[in-house]
Amino acid sequence: MENVIIIGAGGHAKVIADIVLRQGDRLLGFLDDSPNATGAYGIPVLGKVADYPLWPNARFLIGIGSAAVRQRFVNELRDIRWHTAIHPTAVISPLGTSIGEGTVVMANAVVNPGTTVGRHCILNTGSIVEHDNTIGDYVHISAGAKTAGTVTIGRNTWLGIGATVSNDLTVCPDCMIGAGTVVVKDIDAPGTYVGVPARRLE
Ligand SMILES: CC(C)(COP(=O)(O)OP(=O)(O)OC[C@H]1O[C@@H](n2cnc3c(N)ncnc32)[C@H](O)[C@@H]1OP(=O)(O)O)[C@@H](O)C(=O)NCCC(=O)NCCS
């Protein structure tokens, strides 16, 4: 059993709290810089983010949806031990998969064989990552979004809720793929893409 602290105390952090508790770990509380941050469900706010060295034996997760913010904390918070949270209903193949540290896999998410998921990613509720994918660091695959077989998603890219990426495609780093968007060709330039099929939003 690990002692776990979540950085952030908003809605996303609460979902992660639920996963940590379901994993059977001990959730010590949240760290949040907002003066208005309150705990939730009896779980306290322990202090500010900079207070993290006060718990040298804890493991930490970042409960913040923004990839840029997650990346900033990973760069700034030295000598910190990251936790990986996997909801007990998530299905992660044991065959050739790996899940990077700091990543959160939510309820009913599926990761199929041969897939590598990077560090500090979010595989949100009911997302499906098919076989032989490469998912870069800080990627967020929103609730119900899907990637077909042999897809590569570049670092920091966010697939919106219900988005789909068809098989054998690459989406480059730093893209926002809008809710419900269907990607049917490689995306080579960072930007926001929406619609069916995906088109770049100028
Ligand atoms: C893609 C997105 C970021 C664009 O937001 P935005 O830059 O504020 O864009 P706007 O809302 O101003 O929309 C600009 C245009 O794109 C269209 N558009 C926006 N999102 C779209 C989408 N997902 N699919 C199709 N068209 C979309 C709008 O209808 C609008 O078209 P118009 O100019 O013809 O009127 C946002 O719409 C989105 O999809 N966010 C994802 C949210 C999400 O998945 N959250 C999940 C949390 S788990």
The ligand as an SDF file (V2000), in Angstrom:
LIG
                    3D

 48 50  0  0  0  0  0  0  0  0999 V2000
  -12.0760   21.8460  -30.5540 C   0  0  0  0  0  0  0  0  0  0  0  0
  -12.3860   22.8330  -29.4930 C   0  0  0  0  0  0  0  0  0  0  0  0
  -11.1950   22.9370  -28.5050 C   0  0  0  0  0  0  0  0  0  0  0  0
  -12.5640   24.1630  -30.2020 C   0  0  0  0  0  0  0  0  0  0  0  0
  -12.8690   25.1570  -29.2880 O   0  0  0  0  0  0  0  0  0  0  0  0
  -12.7870   26.6890  -29.7610 P   0  0  0  0  0  0  0  0  0  0  0  0
  -11.4120   26.9920  -30.2770 O   0  0  0  0  0  0  0  0  0  0  0  0
  -13.3010   27.4960  -28.6280 O   0  0  0  0  0  0  0  0  0  0  0  0
  -13.7090   26.7440  -31.0240 O   0  0  0  0  0  0  0  0  0  0  0  0
  -15.1680   27.3580  -31.1610 P   0  0  0  0  0  0  0  0  0  0  0  0
  -16.0930   26.8020  -30.1540 O   0  0  0  0  0  0  0  0  0  0  0  0
  -15.0150   28.8460  -31.2550 O   0  0  0  0  0  0  0  0  0  0  0  0
  -15.6220   26.8040  -32.5690 O   0  0  0  0  0  0  0  0  0  0  0  0
  -15.0140   27.2510  -33.7890 C   0  0  0  0  0  0  0  0  0  0  0  0
  -15.7140   26.5290  -34.9300 C   0  0  0  0  0  0  0  0  0  0  0  0
  -15.3970   25.1320  -34.8740 O   0  0  0  0  0  0  0  0  0  0  0  0
  -16.5840   24.3510  -34.7140 C   0  0  0  0  0  0  0  0  0  0  0  0
  -16.2860   23.2970  -33.7650 N   0  0  0  0  0  0  0  0  0  0  0  0
  -15.7750   23.4360  -32.5200 C   0  0  0  0  0  0  0  0  0  0  0  0
  -15.5890   22.2290  -31.9460 N   0  0  0  0  0  0  0  0  0  0  0  0
  -16.0140   21.3220  -32.8460 C   0  0  0  0  0  0  0  0  0  0  0  0
  -16.0790   19.9210  -32.8270 C   0  0  0  0  0  0  0  0  0  0  0  0
  -15.6690   19.2280  -31.7820 N   0  0  0  0  0  0  0  0  0  0  0  0
  -16.5430   19.3010  -33.9380 N   0  0  0  0  0  0  0  0  0  0  0  0
  -16.9690   20.0170  -35.0090 C   0  0  0  0  0  0  0  0  0  0  0  0
  -16.9210   21.3560  -35.0840 N   0  0  0  0  0  0  0  0  0  0  0  0
  -16.4530   21.9920  -34.0130 C   0  0  0  0  0  0  0  0  0  0  0  0
  -17.6240   25.3300  -34.1910 C   0  0  0  0  0  0  0  0  0  0  0  0
  -18.9290   24.9030  -34.5270 O   0  0  0  0  0  0  0  0  0  0  0  0
  -17.2290   26.5920  -34.8760 C   0  0  0  0  0  0  0  0  0  0  0  0
  -17.6570   26.5370  -36.2140 O   0  0  0  0  0  0  0  0  0  0  0  0
  -18.1870   27.8620  -36.9870 P   0  0  0  0  0  0  0  0  0  0  0  0
  -16.9830   28.7760  -37.0170 O   0  0  0  0  0  0  0  0  0  0  0  0
  -18.5770   27.3440  -38.3220 O   0  0  0  0  0  0  0  0  0  0  0  0
  -19.2880   28.4070  -36.1710 O   0  0  0  0  0  0  0  0  0  0  0  0
  -13.6530   22.4590  -28.6480 C   0  0  0  0  0  0  0  0  0  0  0  0
  -14.8370   22.7140  -29.3970 O   0  0  0  0  0  0  0  0  0  0  0  0
  -13.6680   20.9930  -28.2530 C   0  0  0  0  0  0  0  0  0  0  0  0
  -14.0810   20.1180  -29.0060 O   0  0  0  0  0  0  0  0  0  0  0  0
  -13.1900   20.7370  -27.0210 N   0  0  0  0  0  0  0  0  0  0  0  0
  -13.1040   19.3930  -26.4910 C   0  0  0  0  0  0  0  0  0  0  0  0
  -13.7540   19.3170  -25.1250 C   0  0  0  0  0  0  0  0  0  0  0  0
  -13.6390   17.9200  -24.5730 C   0  0  0  0  0  0  0  0  0  0  0  0
  -13.5560   16.9560  -25.2830 O   0  0  0  0  0  0  0  0  0  0  0  0
  -13.6070   17.8130  -23.2670 N   0  0  0  0  0  0  0  0  0  0  0  0
  -13.4440   16.4950  -22.6870 C   0  0  0  0  0  0  0  0  0  0  0  0
  -12.9980   16.5230  -21.2900 C   0  0  0  0  0  0  0  0  0  0  0  0
  -12.7650   14.8560  -20.7120 S   0  0  0  0  0  0  0  0  0  0  0  0
  1  2  1  0
  2  3  1  0
  2  4  1  0
  2 36  1  0
  4  5  1  0
  5  6  1  0
  6  7  2  0
  6  8  1  0
  6  9  1  0
  9 10  1  0
 10 11  2  0
 10 12  1  0
 10 13  1  0
 13 14  1  0
 14 15  1  0
 15 16  1  0
 15 30  1  0
 16 17  1  0
 17 18  1  0
 17 28  1  0
 18 19  1  0
 18 27  1  0
 19 20  2  0
 20 21  1  0
 21 22  1  0
 21 27  2  0
 22 23  1  0
 22 24  2  0
 24 25  1  0
 25 26  2  0
 26 27  1  0
 28 29  1  0
 28 30  1  0
 30 31  1  0
 31 32  1  0
 32 33  2  0
 32 34  1  0
 32 35  1  0
 36 37  1  0
 36 38  1  0
 38 39  2  0
 38 40  1  0
 40 41  1  0
 41 42  1  0
 42 43  1  0
 43 44  2  0
 43 45  1  0
 45 46  1  0
 46 47  1  0
 47 48  1  0
M  END
$$$$
